[in-house]
């Protein structure tokens, strides 16, 4: 897996999708909803979004699990695999 520090300072939605291992459409939905900060460099419905590494760090540090999912704690992960 690629490290965020190895990527360019400004990324396309495709690059972000590959890094986060989600679909391109999911990245665009996150951008439109404001959950992921980005700049739309074109018209209102343009596909010319650009996202900074700082925005990705912010998103990954504040993202909560999907509804009904819990963040695993260390002991539950160890019990699951051992």
C-alpha positions in Angstrom: 0.0 0.0 0.0 1.2 3.5 -0.8 2.0 5.8 2.0 0.3 9.2 2.0 3.7 10.9 2.2 4.8 9.3 -1.0 1.9 10.9 -3.0 1.8 14.3 -4.5 0.7 17.3 -2.4 -2.5 17.7 -4.4 -4.4 14.6 -5.6 -7.2 13.8 -8.0 -10.3 11.9 -6.9 -8.9 8.8 -8.7 -5.7 9.0 -6.7 -7.6 9.5 -3.4 -9.9 6.5 -4.3 -6.9 4.3 -4.8 -5.3 5.5 -1.6 -8.5 5.0 0.5 -9.4 1.8 -1.4 -12.9 3.1 -2.2 -14.6 3.9 -5.4 -14.2 7.0 -7.4 -17.9 7.7 -7.0 -17.6 7.4 -3.2 -14.8 10.0 -3.2 -17.0 12.4 -5.3 -19.9 11.9 -2.9 -17.6 12.7 0.0 -16.5 15.8 -1.7 -20.0 16.9 -2.6 -21.2 16.3 0.9 -18.3 18.3 2.4 -17.0 15.3 4.5 -13.8 15.4 2.5 -12.5 18.9 1.7 -11.5 19.6 -1.8 -11.5 22.3 -4.5 -13.6 22.1 -7.6 -11.4 23.7 -10.2 -14.1 23.8 -12.9 -17.8 24.4 -13.2 -20.3 23.5 -10.4 -20.8 19.9 -11.7 -17.2 19.6 -12.9 -15.1 16.5 -12.4 -12.0 18.6 -11.8 -11.8 18.2 -8.0 -8.4 18.4 -6.3 -7.7 17.2 -2.7 -4.8 18.0 -0.6 -2.9 15.5 1.6 -3.9 17.6 4.6 -7.6 17.1 3.7 -7.1 13.3 3.5 -5.3 13.3 6.9 -8.2 15.3 8.4 -10.7 13.0 6.9 -9.1 9.8 8.0 -8.5 11.1 11.6 -12.1 12.2 12.1 -14.1 9.6 10.2 -16.4 7.5 12.3 -17.3 3.9 11.5 -20.4 3.3 9.5 -23.6 3.2 11.5 -23.9 0.0 13.5 -20.2 -0.7 13.3 -17.8 -0.3 16.2 -14.1 0.6 16.2 -12.3 -2.5 17.3 -10.3 -2.2 20.4 -6.9 -3.9 20.7 -8.1 -6.8 22.9 -11.0 -7.7 20.6 -8.7 -7.8 17.6 -6.2 -10.1 19.4 -9.0 -12.4 20.5 -10.4 -12.6 17.0 -7.2 -13.8 15.5 -5.7 -15.8 18.3 
